[in-house]
Amino acid sequence: MAHFPNNFGFTGTLRPLRLQGDIHDVEVEGEIPACLDGAFHRVHPDNQFPPMFEDDQFFNGDGMVSMFRVKNGKVDFRQRYAQTDKWLLENRAGRALFGQYRNHLTDDPSVAGKIRGTANTNVMVHAGKLYAMKEDSPCLLMDPNTLETFGYTDFGGRQQSQTFCAHPKIDPATGNMCAFSYMSQGPLTYDMSYMEISPSGELLYEIPFMNKYLCMMHDFGVTEDYVVFAVMPLITSLERLEKRMPYFGFDPALPTWLAVLPRREGATAADMRWFKAPTNCFVGHVMNAFNDGTKVHFDMPVAAKNSFPFFPDVTGAPFDPVGGLAYLTRWTVDMGSNSEDLHSIEKMTFLADEFPRIDERYATRPYRHGWMLVLDGDKPYEGPGGPFIGVINSLAHIDLATGETQTWWPGPQCGIQEPCFIPRSADAPEGEGYVVALVDNHVTNYSELCFFDAQHVNEGPIGRAKLPVRIRQGLHGNWSTAAQLGAAA
């Protein structure tokens, strides 16, 4: 008999959904652009069974993948669990066997040495497969049309790392998937690597290197000539696992670094440059990166203090909700200089924001348009609360050429999940197209996939695909074209 913990990670807006199924021809309000033909895949953590520990993390849920297939103004919905090794073992046992978030010391002895990954962080179509990713484990492959699970891949034995990142980038010039790994040689190892996967799914090369300290490495940036890693002290250790503390803790006494590696086959760890930020800070998801010669620009939300209350400071200091607000910031370094300092720091907006996205056709290169979620604590909230809920409440578009920013607020009962840009056509100018985002009503318990004119998000949705349930808070997702789905079929 299932009994989930009575805490904010499993109640209210974060109550588990655990629902697999299909809805053909979802109810639509307004108009879904008839030119759109493809699918929006996204994923959220959703425990198959109650966790072994009452204080477990929301992030430890099994990956539940949602697909919205869009064609001729119509939307079909499909949702399935990513059937990881963990999911399969627990499904057979009828109960949870893997313990606390990323803590293998808490697992049932029957699953010792098994892959613990949940595939719950990001999904992306590449080389005819849906890559389902969680950064502490290999990449899981699924069918992007049926959501059938194929299993983990090591790319034909070519991948030396044991893990695969949750935020790969597609180089629009080559079609290569650019990815990385951390804790590459097993839990609590400093090892990392950078790798590129061809459009046909072949791992082309892998460059190993070592990190400064043992920490979360969630996202990164790729330019035409360089790979960029922000290294912040959201640290872990064997001692934390033995004491069954939260897996990560933020250390405000350690420096934050920017590491830049030349992006070429044959590069080595000796080619990497390390640049120290002037102060300790918290760095978030990456909007984009690009280089102008030896000058490398790296855009991401940056907060003065820890942004994660669920991974508290190692000092025991209480969470600072104001210091934890992040603002889109550009860090620039010069690979041609001998300095170890950042060349410049430019705050690009006065809106607290996270989950930044771009027109992915401009990844790795100079760009103008970005979309992000705004954390506006001044807006009223009437829902039951929970992490990420109530303050991630507005969608924004920023024009980096003019500085103009537009926002849209869905109202006091709602939160918004990560947006995704879809070009109007393959050759449309940058930023010309649509943005999709799930808008969740935490009072009525319904979710709507909302479609916005990307240049006028302040005008609100032009169409809504209205689900008869509320989809649990997700992490990341991506759009794939009909051609990509056809190649998979």
N, C-alpha and C positions, 0 to 999 in steps of 0.2 A: 504494500500500500504506500503510495507516494506521499511524502510530506516534505515540502521544501522549506528552507530556513525562513524564519520570520524577520528578515532584515531588508534594508533598502535594495540589495542586489537581486532579490527574488520576489519582491512584493510591489504593489502599486504599478508604476509605469514599467517596471522591469520584471513583472511576473512572467515566468516562462510560458512560451506559446506551444512548442512541441507539435506543431501542426504540419503535416505533409499532405499535399493535394494539388488539384488543378481547378482553375476557374476559367472557363472558356467565355470569351466576349464579356469582359469586365464592364460593369456599368460606367458610362462616361458622362461627365458633365462638361459643357463647353465643347471644344473641338480639339482633337488630337491631330497635329499636322499630318496631312495625307502623304507628304513627301518622305516621312520617316519609315524606314524599313530595316528593322534590326532588333536587338534585344538589349535590355538593361539587366545585367546580372549584379546582384549585391548579396552580402552575407552578414549574418549576425550570430553571436553566441547564444546557444539555446540547449541547456542540459537535457540529454535524453532521460537521465534518472537524477533524483536528488543527489547532491554532492555528498561525499564522505564526511566533510567538515562543515559545520554551520557557518563558519566565518570565511568560506571560500570566496574567491573573486568572481564577479560577473564575467570577466574575461576568460574564465576557464570553461565556459559552456561549449558544447559541441557545435560545429559549424552547420548552420542552416542556410542553404543557398536559395535565393529567390530569383526567378526569371520573369521579366515582363517582356513578352514578345509583341512588338508593335508593327503593324502593317495595315495600310489602307484606312487609317484612322481608328483602327480597332486594337484592343489590348487583350492578350491572353496571359494568364498568370499560372506559374508552376512553382512549387516549393518542395525541396527534398533535403534531407540530411546529407552532408558529405560523409560517406561511409569510410572513415579513417580506420586504421588498425584498432585504435582505442574504441571507436564506436562499435565495431564488429565484436570485439571481445566482451564489451559490456552488454551488448544486445543479446549475446548468447547466454551470459550469466544472469541477465535480468536485473542487474544492479550496478552501481558505480564500483569500479575496481581501481581507478587511478585517483590519487589523492589531491592534495592542495595544488593550487596554480603553480606550475613549473617546478614542483618540489617532488622529485622522484623518491625521496626518503619516506614519503607518506603513502606510497602505493601499496596495494595488496601484494603479498609475495608472489602470487600467481602470475603477475604481469611484469615481474622484474626484467629489465632489459628491453622491453617492448617500446615501440615508438609512441610517445605520449601526445603527439600533435593533435590539434582539434580542427585545423583548416578553417578557422572562424574569422579571419581578419580581412582578407581581400580575395576577389575573384576576377580573372581577366582571361579573355580568349586569345590564344596564341598558337600558331602551328596546328590548327584544327582541334585543339583541346581547350577545355576550361581549366585553367590553373587555379587551384584552391589552396590558399597559402596561410601559414602561421609560422612566424620566424624562428621557432625553436625546433623545427622538424623539416623533413624533406618536402618537396612540392607534390601535392596530390593532384592527379589528373582526373577530370570528369568529362562527360559528354555535354557540350554546351546547349544541345537541343533537348535531350531527354533528362539531363542531370544524373545519369547513371555514373557511378564511381568506377574508375578503372584501377586505381591504386597509386602508390607512391612511385616516383621516378628518380633515378640517378643519372638520367640522360645516357643510357646505354653503357653505364659504368665509367663514363668520362668525368663525372663530378666527384671530386675528392672530399668536398665538404659534406658534413652530415645534416646541414640545415640550409634553408633557402628563405630569402627575405619576403616580406609582405608587401613591399612597394617597388616592384620592378618598373622600369621605364622602357617605352618603345621608342627607338631612334627613328624618326620619320624619314630620314635619308636612307638608311640601310634596311630598316625593318627588323633589326636585331632587338631582342629583349636584353636589356642591361639590368643585371641583378647582383646581389651580394649575399654574403652569409656572415653571421657572427656566432661565437661559440661553435666554430666550424668543426672542431675536433671533439666535441662532446660537451656536456653541461659544465659550466664554470671554467671554460678555457678562454684564453685571451685571443685565440685565433680568429681571423676574419679572411674573407677572400672576395675578389671582384670577378664577375664572369659575364660573358655574352653568349646568347643563344640565338642561332640563326632563325630566319622566318620559317624554315622547315622543321625547327625543333632540335637542331644539333648544337650541343655545347661546343663552342669554338675555342675558347680558352678560359683559364682560371688563374688569377694572380693572388697568391696567399700573402698575408701580412699580419702584424700583431697590433692590437689596440693598446691605448695608454693605460686603461684600467678596465675592470670587468663591469660592464654597464649595458643598459638597453640601447640597441642601435635599430631604431624602428624605420627610419626613412633616410633617403640620401638624394643627391642631385647628380645629374649627368649633363655635361656640355659636349660640344663637338670634339673637344680635345682633352677633357679632364673628367675625373670622377671625384665627387666632393662628399665628405662625411662630416656631419656635426657630431661631436663627441661630448656629451654632457654627463655629469656624475649622478645619474639615476642608477645606483650601483647595487650589486648583490654579492653574496659570499656564501661559503659553506656554513659559516657560523649562523647566518640568517636562516638557512634551511634547517639546520639542526635545532634551532630554537623555535621553528615554525612561525617565524615572523613573516610579514608581507614580503614577497620575493624581492621586490626592489625597494630601496629607500634613497631619498635625495640627500646628497652631501653638499651643503652650501660652502664648505671650506675648500673643495677641490676646483681646479680651473676647468673651464669649458674650452674645447679646441675645435679647430676646423682643419681637417686633413684633406689634402688634394693629391690625387694620383694621376699621372699621365694616362690617358685612355688609349692604350695600344697593346697589341699582343707583343709579349717580350718585356714589357715593363715589370719591374720588381719592387719589393718593399723599399729598397734603397732609393727609389725614385720618388717616394712619397714625401711631401712637405707638410709640416705641422705648424699651424698658426694659432696663437693663444688669444682668446677673447679678453678684453680689458677687465671684465668682471665675471664672476660666476653667474650663470643664468640658465634658464630652461628653454630648450629649443623644441619646436613642434614639427608638424608635417611640412614638407617642402612644396612650395608652389612651383618653382622652376629654377633652373640654373643655366647660365650661358657664359661664354668667354669672348673677350675682345682681345685677341692676341694672347699675351701672358696674364692679362687681368681677368680674374674669374669672379663672376657675380652669382650670389647664392641667396635666394629669396625664401623666407620662412617666417612664421609667427614666432616671436621671441618674448619671453616673460622674465621679469626681474627675479622672480622666485619660483618655487616648485608649483607646477600647475596640476599635479595629481594628488588629491586628498587621500585616495585609496592606497598610495605609496608614500607614506608620510616621511618627513625629514628624519635623518638618522639622529639628529640632535634631540628629538622629541618635541621640537617647537610646534605649536598649533598651526594649522593651515591658514595661510593669509590669502583670502579670496581676491583681494585687490592686487597684491603683488603677483598672484598667479595668473593674472590676465595677460594674454599674449597679443602682440601687435605685429602686423606684417612688416618685416625689416629686411633690408638688403645688406648683406655682408660682402665686401669686396676684398680680395687679396691679389697680390701681384707675384706670380711665379718667377718673374724676372728680377725681383729684389732679393736682398739678403736678410730682410727683416723677418722676425718671427711673429710680428704683430699684424692684426687686421689692417688693411690699407684704409678702409673707411666703413662706417656704419650709418645707414640711412633708414630712419623710421618712415614708412611709406603710407601709413594711415593712422588715424586716431580712434578707429573703431577696434575694440577688442574682438579678435577673430580666431578661427581655427578651421580645419578641413578645407584648405585652399585647393582650387582646381583651375586648370587652364584649358585652352583649346589645344589638345594634345598634339595636333599637327605642328605646333611650335615648341614642343619639348626640345631641350638642348640648345635653343637659339633665342635671340632677342624676341620679346613678345610685348604685347600691349594690354591684353585683357585678362582679368582674373575674376573668379567667383569664390565665395567663401561664406561660412556661417558666422554670424555675429553673436557675441555673447553680451546681450544688453540687459544689465541688471535693473535698469530703470523701468523696463516694461513690466506690467503686472502679470502675475501667473496664478491661475486658479486650479492647477492640477495637483496630484498627490505628491509630487517631488521625486527626488532620486538623483543619482549622479548623471551629469550631462543634461539633466532635464530642467526646464524652466528658464535657463539662461541662454542655452543655444537655441535662440528663438527667432532669428531673422536671417534672411538670405540677402547677400550683398553682391553687387557687381562693381569692380573698380577698373577705371580706365587709367592705366599707369602713365599714359602720355599727358593727360590733362589733370590727373589727380581727382577727377570727379568720381563720386561714389553714390550708388543708388542702393536703397534697402527696401525690403518688403517684410512686414510682420504679419504672421497668420492669425494673431489674436491670443488672448490670455489663456486659452485652454490647450495650446498647441506647442509642439517642438518640431524641429526640422532635422532630418538626417542628411548626411553628406550629399552635396549636389554633384552633378556630372554634366559636362558640356557635350552637345551633339552638333556637329556642323550641318548647316542646311544642305550642303552638297559637298562632294569631295574637293571641288575647286572653289568653294565659297571663300570670300575674304576672311581673315582672322576674326573670330568672335561673332561671325554671322551665323546664327543658328538658334539652338534651343538649349535650355537647361532643364534637367529633370531632378526632382528631389522628393523623397517621401515626406509628407507632412502628417504628423501623428496627433490626433485629438485624444488627450489623456483623460478626458471626462466621458466622452461618448464611446471611447475605445474603438475607433475606426482609423484606418490609414488611407491616404490618397496619394497616388503617384501623380505629382503635379508637373505640368509642362509650362515653361515660361519662355517668352521671347528673350533671348540671352542679352540683348541690348536694352531691354526695358523690364527688368525683373520687378521694378518698383510698381508696375501696373498690375502685378499679381498673375496668377495662372491663367493661361488661355484655354487649358483643358485639364481635367482631373479624371484619373481612373480610380474609381471609388471601390475599395475593398470592403467586404462585410466583416472584417476583423482588423485588429491593430497589430501590425508587424512589430516585433520586438526591436528595440534600439539596435541599429546595425553599426558597422564600422566603415567598410569601404565597398565600392562597386565601380563598374565600367560598362561602357556601351560597346557593342560589337555590331558590325554591319551584316546585312543579309548575305553578302559574299563570304564573310568569315564563317557564318553559320552554315552556309551551303558547302563550304570546303570541309567543315567538320562532318556533315552528313555524308 
